[in-house]
Amino acid sequence: MTHMRAALVFNPIAGIAGRGRAAQVVQWAQKALQALGWSVVLKETRRHGEMHGVAASVLSEDVDAVFAAGGDGTVGAVSAALAGSDVVMGVLPTGTANIWAVELGLIEPGAGLKSAADVQNCLEAQLNGVVRSVDIGRCGDRSFLLWAGVGLDGHVISKIEPRPELSKRLGEAYFYLAGLLAAADFRGGPMTVRADDRTISGTKLLAVITNIRRYAGVQSILDPDTRVDDGQLDVWTMDGESYFEALGQLVRYKRGQHLGHPTVQKLSGRRIEVETELPMRLQFDGEAAEAVKRAEFNVWPAALRVFAPQKPSPIFSNRPGDADALRADFRG
Protein backbone atom coordinates (compact mmCIF):
# COMPACT_ATOMS: atom_id res chain seq x y z
CA MET A 1 0.00 0.00 0.00
CA THR A 2 1.27 3.48 -0.89
CA HIS A 3 1.99 5.58 2.17
CA MET A 4 -0.58 8.41 2.40
CA ARG A 5 -0.05 11.75 4.08
CA ALA A 6 -2.74 14.07 5.48
CA ALA A 7 -2.71 17.48 7.12
CA LEU A 8 -5.23 18.39 9.81
CA VAL A 9 -5.73 22.16 9.71
CA PHE A 10 -7.66 23.45 12.68
CA ASN A 11 -8.84 26.35 14.75
CA PRO A 12 -8.84 24.99 18.33
CA ILE A 13 -11.53 27.41 19.52
CA ALA A 14 -13.91 27.22 16.55
CA GLY A 15 -17.65 27.13 16.96
CA ILE A 16 -20.23 26.28 19.54
CA ALA A 17 -18.12 23.84 21.50
CA GLY A 18 -15.68 26.50 22.54
CA ARG A 19 -12.08 26.14 23.58
CA GLY A 20 -10.56 22.71 23.31
CA ARG A 21 -13.22 20.83 21.31
CA ALA A 22 -11.54 21.17 17.91
CA ALA A 23 -8.21 20.18 19.45
CA GLN A 24 -9.82 17.06 20.93
CA VAL A 25 -11.46 16.17 17.62
CA VAL A 26 -8.11 16.54 15.86
CA GLN A 27 -6.47 14.19 18.37
CA TRP A 28 -9.13 11.57 17.71
CA ALA A 29 -8.80 12.06 13.95
CA GLN A 30 -5.02 11.81 14.11
CA LYS A 31 -5.22 8.46 15.89
CA ALA A 32 -7.88 7.16 13.49
CA LEU A 33 -5.90 8.13 10.39
CA GLN A 34 -2.66 6.73 11.78
CA ALA A 35 -4.43 3.45 12.49
CA LEU A 36 -5.29 3.36 8.77
CA GLY A 37 -1.63 3.81 7.85
CA TRP A 38 -1.65 7.55 7.17
CA SER A 39 1.05 9.92 8.34
CA VAL A 40 -0.44 13.09 9.78
CA VAL A 41 0.74 16.70 9.93
CA LEU A 42 -0.99 19.08 12.38
CA LYS A 43 -1.42 22.76 11.46
CA GLU A 44 -3.02 25.07 14.02
CA THR A 45 -3.86 28.75 14.16
CA ARG A 46 -5.76 30.69 16.80
CA ARG A 47 -5.68 34.02 15.00
CA HIS A 48 -8.62 35.31 13.01
CA GLY A 49 -7.73 35.67 9.34
CA GLU A 50 -4.59 33.49 9.31
CA MET A 51 -6.22 30.20 8.33
CA HIS A 52 -5.71 30.62 4.59
CA GLY A 53 -1.96 31.07 4.97
CA VAL A 54 -1.70 28.11 7.31
CA ALA A 55 -3.65 25.91 4.90
CA ALA A 56 -1.58 27.06 1.92
CA SER A 57 1.63 26.17 3.73
CA VAL A 58 0.78 22.45 3.71
CA LEU A 59 0.94 22.30 -0.09
CA SER A 60 4.73 22.33 0.19
CA GLU A 61 4.65 19.28 2.48
CA ASP A 62 3.62 16.71 -0.15
CA VAL A 63 0.23 15.85 1.36
CA ASP A 64 -2.50 13.85 -0.37
CA ALA A 65 -5.38 15.29 1.64
CA VAL A 66 -6.16 18.17 3.98
CA PHE A 67 -8.94 17.93 6.57
CA ALA A 68 -10.41 21.24 7.71
CA ALA A 69 -11.32 20.97 11.40
CA GLY A 70 -13.44 23.93 12.40
CA GLY A 71 -16.44 25.86 11.18
CA ASP A 72 -17.43 27.10 7.75
CA GLY A 73 -14.85 29.89 7.93
CA THR A 74 -12.14 27.26 8.29
CA VAL A 75 -13.61 25.25 5.42
CA GLY A 76 -13.70 28.36 3.25
CA ALA A 77 -10.08 29.25 3.99
CA VAL A 78 -8.83 25.72 3.35
CA SER A 79 -10.82 25.39 0.12
CA ALA A 80 -9.37 28.68 -1.15
CA ALA A 81 -5.85 27.46 -0.41
CA LEU A 82 -6.33 24.08 -2.12
CA ALA A 83 -8.20 25.30 -5.21
CA GLY A 84 -6.38 24.38 -8.39
CA SER A 85 -4.31 21.65 -6.75
CA ASP A 86 -4.69 17.86 -6.76
CA VAL A 87 -4.92 17.72 -2.97
CA VAL A 88 -8.30 16.49 -1.71
CA MET A 89 -10.18 18.42 0.99
CA GLY A 90 -12.00 16.66 3.80
CA VAL A 91 -13.86 18.16 6.74
CA LEU A 92 -14.11 17.57 10.49
CA PRO A 93 -17.05 19.77 11.54
CA THR A 94 -16.42 21.50 14.88
CA GLY A 95 -18.00 24.89 14.16
CA THR A 96 -21.36 26.46 14.87
CA ALA A 97 -23.40 25.74 11.74
CA ASN A 98 -21.10 23.34 9.82
CA ILE A 99 -23.06 23.98 6.65
CA TRP A 100 -20.59 22.28 4.29
CA ALA A 101 -20.63 19.07 6.34
CA VAL A 102 -24.43 19.13 6.50
CA GLU A 103 -24.71 19.70 2.75
CA LEU A 104 -22.43 16.71 2.14
CA GLY A 105 -24.62 14.56 4.39
CA LEU A 106 -21.85 13.88 6.92
CA ILE A 107 -23.87 15.18 9.89
CA GLU A 108 -27.43 16.21 10.59
CA PRO A 109 -28.26 19.89 11.12
CA GLY A 110 -27.31 20.90 14.63
CA ALA A 111 -25.17 17.82 15.21
CA GLY A 112 -21.43 17.70 15.70
CA LEU A 113 -18.51 15.43 16.52
CA LYS A 114 -18.82 14.60 20.21
CA SER A 115 -16.82 11.40 20.54
CA ALA A 116 -14.01 9.38 19.01
CA ALA A 117 -16.68 7.17 17.43
CA ASP A 118 -18.28 10.21 15.77
CA VAL A 119 -14.92 11.22 14.33
CA GLN A 120 -14.25 7.69 13.12
CA ASN A 121 -17.63 7.55 11.38
CA CYS A 122 -17.09 10.95 9.78
CA LEU A 123 -13.69 9.94 8.43
CA GLU A 124 -14.91 6.57 7.19
CA ALA A 125 -17.84 8.17 5.34
CA GLN A 126 -15.34 10.31 3.44
CA LEU A 127 -12.54 7.80 2.92
CA ASN A 128 -15.00 5.10 1.82
CA GLY A 129 -16.78 7.52 -0.49
CA VAL A 130 -15.81 9.28 -3.70
CA VAL A 131 -13.75 12.28 -4.73
CA ARG A 132 -15.72 14.99 -6.49
CA SER A 133 -14.60 18.13 -8.26
CA VAL A 134 -16.56 21.21 -7.21
CA ASP A 135 -16.67 24.81 -8.35
CA ILE A 136 -15.07 27.73 -6.56
CA GLY A 137 -16.16 31.36 -6.75
CA ARG A 138 -13.58 34.09 -7.24
CA CYS A 139 -13.60 37.84 -6.66
CA GLY A 140 -10.28 39.46 -7.45
CA ASP A 141 -7.67 37.62 -5.42
CA ARG A 142 -10.26 36.07 -3.08
CA SER A 143 -11.96 32.70 -3.43
CA PHE A 144 -15.04 31.21 -1.79
CA LEU A 145 -16.64 27.78 -1.66
CA LEU A 146 -20.00 28.52 -0.05
CA TRP A 147 -21.09 32.10 -0.64
CA ALA A 148 -20.08 35.72 -1.00
CA GLY A 149 -22.25 38.67 -0.09
CA VAL A 150 -22.57 42.38 -0.80
CA GLY A 151 -24.51 44.60 1.59
CA LEU A 152 -26.41 43.63 4.71
CA ASP A 153 -24.71 40.33 5.47
CA GLY A 154 -21.23 41.78 4.99
CA HIS A 155 -22.18 44.67 7.28
CA VAL A 156 -23.52 42.37 10.00
CA ILE A 157 -20.54 40.00 9.87
CA SER A 158 -18.12 42.91 10.13
CA LYS A 159 -19.88 43.93 13.35
CA ILE A 160 -20.07 40.55 15.09
CA GLU A 161 -16.88 38.73 14.05
CA PRO A 162 -14.59 37.70 15.63
CA ARG A 163 -16.95 36.65 18.39
CA PRO A 164 -16.27 36.77 22.12
CA GLU A 165 -15.55 33.33 23.59
CA LEU A 166 -18.79 33.09 25.61
CA SER A 167 -20.90 33.66 22.50
CA LYS A 168 -19.63 30.44 20.94
CA ARG A 169 -21.68 28.45 23.43
CA LEU A 170 -24.88 30.13 22.24
CA GLY A 171 -24.48 28.72 18.74
CA GLU A 172 -26.67 30.13 15.95
CA ALA A 173 -28.82 31.98 18.49
CA TYR A 174 -25.94 34.41 18.98
CA PHE A 175 -25.80 35.19 15.27
CA TYR A 176 -29.50 36.04 15.14
CA LEU A 177 -29.50 38.15 18.30
CA ALA A 178 -26.26 39.97 17.50
CA GLY A 179 -27.25 40.28 13.86
CA LEU A 180 -30.52 41.99 14.71
CA LEU A 181 -28.61 44.59 16.71
CA ALA A 182 -25.85 45.00 14.12
CA ALA A 183 -28.35 45.51 11.29
CA ALA A 184 -30.01 48.47 13.01
CA ASP A 185 -27.65 51.04 11.47
CA PHE A 186 -27.62 49.53 7.96
CA ARG A 187 -29.53 51.01 5.04
CA GLY A 188 -30.04 49.45 1.66
CA GLY A 189 -29.47 51.42 -1.51
CA PRO A 190 -29.46 51.44 -5.30
CA MET A 191 -27.86 48.29 -6.71
CA THR A 192 -27.41 46.81 -10.17
CA VAL A 193 -26.66 43.11 -10.61
CA ARG A 194 -25.60 41.52 -13.89
CA ALA A 195 -25.30 37.79 -14.49
CA ASP A 196 -23.87 37.12 -17.94
CA ASP A 197 -26.36 38.96 -20.21
CA ARG A 198 -29.18 39.58 -17.70
CA THR A 199 -29.61 42.54 -15.35
CA ILE A 200 -31.73 43.48 -12.34
CA SER A 201 -31.71 46.86 -10.60
CA GLY A 202 -33.42 48.48 -7.66
CA THR A 203 -33.08 49.45 -4.02
CA LYS A 204 -31.53 46.38 -2.44
CA LEU A 205 -30.54 45.21 1.01
CA LEU A 206 -28.05 42.68 -0.28
CA ALA A 207 -26.84 40.44 -3.06
CA VAL A 208 -25.80 36.90 -2.10
CA ILE A 209 -23.63 35.01 -4.57
CA THR A 210 -24.05 31.37 -3.66
CA ASN A 211 -22.54 28.02 -4.59
CA ILE A 212 -24.64 25.84 -2.24
CA ARG A 213 -28.24 25.57 -1.09
CA ARG A 214 -28.12 26.74 2.53
CA TYR A 215 -27.48 30.27 3.75
CA ALA A 216 -27.69 32.20 7.04
CA GLY A 217 -28.14 29.15 9.23
CA VAL A 218 -28.03 25.43 8.76
CA GLN A 219 -31.83 25.08 8.93
CA SER A 220 -32.50 27.53 6.09
CA ILE A 221 -32.35 26.69 2.38
CA LEU A 222 -31.99 29.69 0.10
CA ASP A 223 -32.09 27.79 -3.19
CA PRO A 224 -33.00 24.10 -3.41
CA ASP A 225 -31.79 24.01 -7.03
CA THR A 226 -28.22 25.27 -6.49
CA ARG A 227 -25.50 22.76 -7.35
CA VAL A 228 -21.85 23.03 -6.38
CA ASP A 229 -20.60 21.43 -9.60
CA ASP A 230 -22.76 23.03 -12.32
CA GLY A 231 -20.17 25.49 -13.63
CA GLN A 232 -22.06 28.60 -12.59
CA LEU A 233 -22.90 30.80 -9.61
CA ASP A 234 -26.33 31.91 -8.44
CA VAL A 235 -27.04 35.41 -7.13
CA TRP A 236 -30.03 36.34 -4.99
CA THR A 237 -31.10 39.89 -4.19
CA MET A 238 -33.60 41.16 -1.65
CA ASP A 239 -35.36 44.50 -2.06
CA GLY A 240 -35.48 47.02 0.74
CA GLU A 241 -33.81 49.92 2.45
CA SER A 242 -34.93 50.19 6.08
CA TYR A 243 -34.33 48.07 9.14
CA PHE A 244 -37.97 46.98 9.21
CA GLU A 245 -37.80 45.90 5.58
CA ALA A 246 -34.73 43.86 6.48
CA LEU A 247 -36.64 42.22 9.34
CA GLY A 248 -39.48 41.41 6.98
CA GLN A 249 -37.12 39.77 4.51
CA LEU A 250 -35.50 37.74 7.30
CA VAL A 251 -38.86 36.47 8.56
CA ARG A 252 -39.97 35.64 5.02
CA TYR A 253 -36.74 33.77 4.35
CA LYS A 254 -36.80 31.80 7.60
CA ARG A 255 -40.35 30.69 6.78
CA GLY A 256 -39.29 29.58 3.31
CA GLN A 257 -41.59 32.16 1.72
CA HIS A 258 -38.89 33.95 -0.29
CA LEU A 259 -39.13 31.64 -3.30
CA GLY A 260 -41.20 33.37 -5.95
CA HIS A 261 -41.75 36.50 -3.86
CA PRO A 262 -41.67 39.69 -5.99
CA THR A 263 -39.11 41.39 -3.71
CA VAL A 264 -36.64 38.51 -4.03
CA GLN A 265 -34.88 37.88 -7.34
CA LYS A 266 -32.43 35.29 -8.64
CA LEU A 267 -30.02 35.22 -11.56
CA SER A 268 -27.41 32.63 -12.56
CA GLY A 269 -24.26 32.85 -14.62
CA ARG A 270 -20.54 32.29 -14.94
CA ARG A 271 -19.79 35.96 -14.25
CA ILE A 272 -21.71 38.17 -11.84
CA GLU A 273 -21.21 41.91 -11.40
CA VAL A 274 -22.61 43.95 -8.53
CA GLU A 275 -22.58 47.75 -8.56
CA THR A 276 -23.86 49.99 -5.76
CA GLU A 277 -24.28 53.74 -5.43
CA LEU A 278 -22.62 53.79 -2.01
CA PRO A 279 -19.87 51.44 -0.77
CA MET A 280 -21.20 48.20 0.73
CA ARG A 281 -19.36 45.56 2.74
CA LEU A 282 -18.31 42.25 1.23
CA GLN A 283 -18.17 38.86 2.93
CA PHE A 284 -16.62 35.61 1.74
CA ASP A 285 -17.63 32.32 3.39
CA GLY A 286 -18.70 34.23 6.49
CA GLU A 287 -15.54 36.34 6.74
CA ALA A 288 -15.98 40.11 6.46
CA ALA A 289 -14.05 42.08 3.83
CA GLU A 290 -13.80 45.67 2.66
CA ALA A 291 -16.61 47.96 1.48
CA VAL A 292 -16.76 48.51 -2.29
CA LYS A 293 -18.99 50.07 -4.94
CA ARG A 294 -18.30 47.41 -7.55
CA ALA A 295 -17.39 43.74 -7.38
CA GLU A 296 -17.08 41.04 -10.02
CA PHE A 297 -17.51 37.36 -9.19
CA ASN A 298 -16.46 34.55 -11.51
CA VAL A 299 -16.85 30.80 -11.31
CA TRP A 300 -13.78 28.57 -11.37
CA PRO A 301 -15.29 25.28 -12.55
CA ALA A 302 -14.16 22.00 -10.99
CA ALA A 303 -11.36 23.81 -9.13
CA LEU A 304 -11.45 21.86 -5.87
CA ARG A 305 -11.34 18.12 -5.15
CA VAL A 306 -13.35 17.06 -2.11
CA PHE A 307 -14.17 13.87 -0.26
CA ALA A 308 -17.88 13.04 -0.42
CA PRO A 309 -19.89 10.09 0.94
CA GLN A 310 -21.12 7.38 -1.40
CA LYS A 311 -24.72 8.43 -0.76
CA PRO A 312 -25.62 11.14 -3.29
CA SER A 313 -26.12 14.65 -1.91
CA PRO A 314 -28.56 17.17 -3.42
CA ILE A 315 -25.71 19.67 -3.86
CA PHE A 316 -24.19 17.56 -6.65
CA SER A 317 -25.46 17.29 -10.22
CA ASN A 318 -24.83 13.52 -10.10
CA ARG A 319 -24.03 13.31 -13.78
CA PRO A 320 -22.45 10.06 -14.98
CA GLY A 321 -18.69 10.14 -14.53
CA ASP A 322 -18.67 13.18 -12.25
CA ALA A 323 -17.45 11.26 -9.21
CA ASP A 324 -14.11 9.50 -9.14
CA ALA A 325 -13.87 6.31 -7.11
CA LEU A 326 -11.37 6.63 -4.29
CA ARG A 327 -8.03 4.98 -4.74
CA ALA A 328 -7.64 2.00 -2.47
CA ASP A 329 -4.76 3.90 -0.84
CA PHE A 330 -7.18 6.41 0.68
CA ARG A 331 -9.12 3.67 2.43
CA GLY A 332 -6.11 2.22 4.21
C-alpha positions as CSV (number, residue, x, y, z in Angstrom):
1,M,0.0,0.0,0.0
2,T,1.3,3.5,-0.9
3,H,2.0,5.6,2.2
4,M,-0.6,8.4,2.4
5,R,0.0,11.8,4.1
6,A,-2.7,14.1,5.5
7,A,-2.7,17.5,7.1
8,L,-5.2,18.4,9.8
9,V,-5.7,22.2,9.7
10,F,-7.7,23.4,12.7
11,N,-8.8,26.3,14.8
12,P,-8.8,25.0,18.3
13,I,-11.5,27.4,19.5
14,A,-13.9,27.2,16.6
15,G,-17.7,27.1,17.0
16,I,-20.2,26.3,19.5
17,A,-18.1,23.8,21.5
18,G,-15.7,26.5,22.5
19,R,-12.1,26.1,23.6
20,G,-10.6,22.7,23.3
21,R,-13.2,20.8,21.3
22,A,-11.5,21.2,17.9
23,A,-8.2,20.2,19.5
24,Q,-9.8,17.1,20.9
25,V,-11.5,16.2,17.6
26,V,-8.1,16.5,15.9
27,Q,-6.5,14.2,18.4
28,W,-9.1,11.6,17.7
29,A,-8.8,12.1,14.0
30,Q,-5.0,11.8,14.1
31,K,-5.2,8.5,15.9
32,A,-7.9,7.2,13.5
33,L,-5.9,8.1,10.4
34,Q,-2.7,6.7,11.8
35,A,-4.4,3.5,12.5
36,L,-5.3,3.4,8.8
37,G,-1.6,3.8,7.9
38,W,-1.7,7.6,7.2
39,S,1.1,9.9,8.3
40,V,-0.4,13.1,9.8
41,V,0.7,16.7,9.9
42,L,-1.0,19.1,12.4
43,K,-1.4,22.8,11.5
44,E,-3.0,25.1,14.0
45,T,-3.9,28.7,14.2
46,R,-5.8,30.7,16.8
47,R,-5.7,34.0,15.0
48,H,-8.6,35.3,13.0
49,G,-7.7,35.7,9.3
50,E,-4.6,33.5,9.3
51,M,-6.2,30.2,8.3
52,H,-5.7,30.6,4.6
53,G,-2.0,31.1,5.0
54,V,-1.7,28.1,7.3
55,A,-3.7,25.9,4.9
56,A,-1.6,27.1,1.9
57,S,1.6,26.2,3.7
58,V,0.8,22.5,3.7
59,L,0.9,22.3,-0.1
60,S,4.7,22.3,0.2
61,E,4.7,19.3,2.5
62,D,3.6,16.7,-0.2
63,V,0.2,15.9,1.4
64,D,-2.5,13.9,-0.4
65,A,-5.4,15.3,1.6
66,V,-6.2,18.2,4.0
67,F,-8.9,17.9,6.6
68,A,-10.4,21.2,7.7
69,A,-11.3,21.0,11.4
70,G,-13.4,23.9,12.4
71,G,-16.4,25.9,11.2
72,D,-17.4,27.1,7.8
73,G,-14.9,29.9,7.9
74,T,-12.1,27.3,8.3
75,V,-13.6,25.2,5.4
76,G,-13.7,28.4,3.2
77,A,-10.1,29.3,4.0
78,V,-8.8,25.7,3.3
79,S,-10.8,25.4,0.1
80,A,-9.4,28.7,-1.2
81,A,-5.8,27.5,-0.4
82,L,-6.3,24.1,-2.1
83,A,-8.2,25.3,-5.2
84,G,-6.4,24.4,-8.4
85,S,-4.3,21.6,-6.8
86,D,-4.7,17.9,-6.8
87,V,-4.9,17.7,-3.0
88,V,-8.3,16.5,-1.7
89,M,-10.2,18.4,1.0
90,G,-12.0,16.7,3.8
91,V,-13.9,18.2,6.7
92,L,-14.1,17.6,10.5
93,P,-17.1,19.8,11.5
94,T,-16.4,21.5,14.9
95,G,-18.0,24.9,14.2
96,T,-21.4,26.5,14.9
97,A,-23.4,25.7,11.7
98,N,-21.1,23.3,9.8
99,I,-23.1,24.0,6.6
100,W,-20.6,22.3,4.3
101,A,-20.6,19.1,6.3
102,V,-24.4,19.1,6.5
103,E,-24.7,19.7,2.7
104,L,-22.4,16.7,2.1
105,G,-24.6,14.6,4.4
106,L,-21.8,13.9,6.9
107,I,-23.9,15.2,9.9
108,E,-27.4,16.2,10.6
109,P,-28.3,19.9,11.1
110,G,-27.3,20.9,14.6
111,A,-25.2,17.8,15.2
112,G,-21.4,17.7,15.7
113,L,-18.5,15.4,16.5
114,K,-18.8,14.6,20.2
115,S,-16.8,11.4,20.5
116,A,-14.0,9.4,19.0
117,A,-16.7,7.2,17.4
118,D,-18.3,10.2,15.8
119,V,-14.9,11.2,14.3
120,Q,-14.2,7.7,13.1
121,N,-17.6,7.5,11.4
122,C,-17.1,11.0,9.8
123,L,-13.7,9.9,8.4
124,E,-14.9,6.6,7.2
125,A,-17.8,8.2,5.3
126,Q,-15.3,10.3,3.4
127,L,-12.5,7.8,2.9
128,N,-15.0,5.1,1.8
129,G,-16.8,7.5,-0.5
130,V,-15.8,9.3,-3.7
131,V,-13.8,12.3,-4.7
132,R,-15.7,15.0,-6.5
133,S,-14.6,18.1,-8.3
134,V,-16.6,21.2,-7.2
135,D,-16.7,24.8,-8.4
136,I,-15.1,27.7,-6.6
137,G,-16.2,31.4,-6.8
138,R,-13.6,34.1,-7.2
139,C,-13.6,37.8,-6.7
140,G,-10.3,39.5,-7.4
141,D,-7.7,37.6,-5.4
142,R,-10.3,36.1,-3.1
143,S,-12.0,32.7,-3.4
144,F,-15.0,31.2,-1.8
145,L,-16.6,27.8,-1.7
146,L,-20.0,28.5,0.0
147,W,-21.1,32.1,-0.6
148,A,-20.1,35.7,-1.0
149,G,-22.3,38.7,-0.1
150,V,-22.6,42.4,-0.8
151,G,-24.5,44.6,1.6
152,L,-26.4,43.6,4.7
153,D,-24.7,40.3,5.5
154,G,-21.2,41.8,5.0
155,H,-22.2,44.7,7.3
156,V,-23.5,42.4,10.0
157,I,-20.5,40.0,9.9
158,S,-18.1,42.9,10.1
159,K,-19.9,43.9,13.4
160,I,-20.1,40.6,15.1
161,E,-16.9,38.7,14.1
162,P,-14.6,37.7,15.6
163,R,-17.0,36.6,18.4
164,P,-16.3,36.8,22.1
165,E,-15.6,33.3,23.6
166,L,-18.8,33.1,25.6
167,S,-20.9,33.7,22.5
168,K,-19.6,30.4,20.9
169,R,-21.7,28.4,23.4
170,L,-24.9,30.1,22.2
171,G,-24.5,28.7,18.7
172,E,-26.7,30.1,16.0
173,A,-28.8,32.0,18.5
174,Y,-25.9,34.4,19.0
175,F,-25.8,35.2,15.3
176,Y,-29.5,36.0,15.1
177,L,-29.5,38.2,18.3
178,A,-26.3,40.0,17.5
179,G,-27.2,40.3,13.9
180,L,-30.5,42.0,14.7
181,L,-28.6,44.6,16.7
182,A,-25.9,45.0,14.1
183,A,-28.3,45.5,11.3
184,A,-30.0,48.5,13.0
185,D,-27.6,51.0,11.5
186,F,-27.6,49.5,8.0
187,R,-29.5,51.0,5.0
188,G,-30.0,49.4,1.7
189,G,-29.5,51.4,-1.5
190,P,-29.5,51.4,-5.3
191,M,-27.9,48.3,-6.7
192,T,-27.4,46.8,-10.2
193,V,-26.7,43.1,-10.6
194,R,-25.6,41.5,-13.9
195,A,-25.3,37.8,-14.5
196,D,-23.9,37.1,-17.9
197,D,-26.4,39.0,-20.2
198,R,-29.2,39.6,-17.7
199,T,-29.6,42.5,-15.4
200,I,-31.7,43.5,-12.3
201,S,-31.7,46.9,-10.6
202,G,-33.4,48.5,-7.7
203,T,-33.1,49.4,-4.0
204,K,-31.5,46.4,-2.4
205,L,-30.5,45.2,1.0
206,L,-28.0,42.7,-0.3
207,A,-26.8,40.4,-3.1
208,V,-25.8,36.9,-2.1
209,I,-23.6,35.0,-4.6
210,T,-24.1,31.4,-3.7
211,N,-22.5,28.0,-4.6
212,I,-24.6,25.8,-2.2
213,R,-28.2,25.6,-1.1
214,R,-28.1,26.7,2.5
215,Y,-27.5,30.3,3.8
216,A,-27.7,32.2,7.0
217,G,-28.1,29.2,9.2
218,V,-28.0,25.4,8.8
219,Q,-31.8,25.1,8.9
220,S,-32.5,27.5,6.1
221,I,-32.3,26.7,2.4
222,L,-32.0,29.7,0.1
223,D,-32.1,27.8,-3.2
224,P,-33.0,24.1,-3.4
225,D,-31.8,24.0,-7.0
226,T,-28.2,25.3,-6.5
227,R,-25.5,22.8,-7.4
228,V,-21.9,23.0,-6.4
229,D,-20.6,21.4,-9.6
230,D,-22.8,23.0,-12.3
231,G,-20.2,25.5,-13.6
232,Q,-22.1,28.6,-12.6
233,L,-22.9,30.8,-9.6
234,D,-26.3,31.9,-8.4
235,V,-27.0,35.4,-7.1
236,W,-30.0,36.3,-5.0
237,T,-31.1,39.9,-4.2
238,M,-33.6,41.2,-1.6
239,D,-35.4,44.5,-2.1
240,G,-35.5,47.0,0.7
241,E,-33.8,49.9,2.5
242,S,-34.9,50.2,6.1
243,Y,-34.3,48.1,9.1
244,F,-38.0,47.0,9.2
245,E,-37.8,45.9,5.6
246,A,-34.7,43.9,6.5
247,L,-36.6,42.2,9.3
248,G,-39.5,41.4,7.0
249,Q,-37.1,39.8,4.5
250,L,-35.5,37.7,7.3
251,V,-38.9,36.5,8.6
252,R,-40.0,35.6,5.0
253,Y,-36.7,33.8,4.3
254,K,-36.8,31.8,7.6
255,R,-40.4,30.7,6.8
256,G,-39.3,29.6,3.3
257,Q,-41.6,32.2,1.7
258,H,-38.9,34.0,-0.3
259,L,-39.1,31.6,-3.3
260,G,-41.2,33.4,-5.9
261,H,-41.8,36.5,-3.9
262,P,-41.7,39.7,-6.0
263,T,-39.1,41.4,-3.7
264,V,-36.6,38.5,-4.0
265,Q,-34.9,37.9,-7.3
266,K,-32.4,35.3,-8.6
267,L,-30.0,35.2,-11.6
268,S,-27.4,32.6,-12.6
269,G,-24.3,32.9,-14.6
270,R,-20.5,32.3,-14.9
271,R,-19.8,36.0,-14.3
272,I,-21.7,38.2,-11.8
273,E,-21.2,41.9,-11.4
274,V,-22.6,44.0,-8.5
275,E,-22.6,47.8,-8.6
276,T,-23.9,50.0,-5.8
277,E,-24.3,53.7,-5.4
278,L,-22.6,53.8,-2.0
279,P,-19.9,51.4,-0.8
280,M,-21.2,48.2,0.7
281,R,-19.4,45.6,2.7
282,L,-18.3,42.3,1.2
283,Q,-18.2,38.9,2.9
284,F,-16.6,35.6,1.7
285,D,-17.6,32.3,3.4
286,G,-18.7,34.2,6.5
287,E,-15.5,36.3,6.7
288,A,-16.0,40.1,6.5
289,A,-14.1,42.1,3.8
290,E,-13.8,45.7,2.7
291,A,-16.6,48.0,1.5
292,V,-16.8,48.5,-2.3
293,K,-19.0,50.1,-4.9
294,R,-18.3,47.4,-7.6
295,A,-17.4,43.7,-7.4
296,E,-17.1,41.0,-10.0
297,F,-17.5,37.4,-9.2
298,N,-16.5,34.5,-11.5
299,V,-16.8,30.8,-11.3
300,W,-13.8,28.6,-11.4
301,P,-15.3,25.3,-12.6
302,A,-14.2,22.0,-11.0
303,A,-11.4,23.8,-9.1
304,L,-11.5,21.9,-5.9
305,R,-11.3,18.1,-5.2
306,V,-13.3,17.1,-2.1
307,F,-14.2,13.9,-0.3
308,A,-17.9,13.0,-0.4
309,P,-19.9,10.1,0.9
310,Q,-21.1,7.4,-1.4
311,K,-24.7,8.4,-0.8
312,P,-25.6,11.1,-3.3
313,S,-26.1,14.6,-1.9
314,P,-28.6,17.2,-3.4
315,I,-25.7,19.7,-3.9
316,F,-24.2,17.6,-6.7
317,S,-25.5,17.3,-10.2
318,N,-24.8,13.5,-10.1
319,R,-24.0,13.3,-13.8
320,P,-22.4,10.1,-15.0
321,G,-18.7,10.1,-14.5
322,D,-18.7,13.2,-12.2
323,A,-17.4,11.3,-9.2
324,D,-14.1,9.5,-9.1
325,A,-13.9,6.3,-7.1
326,L,-11.4,6.6,-4.3
327,R,-8.0,5.0,-4.7
328,A,-7.6,2.0,-2.5
329,D,-4.8,3.9,-0.8
330,F,-7.2,6.4,0.7
331,R,-9.1,3.7,2.4
332,G,-6.1,2.2,4.2
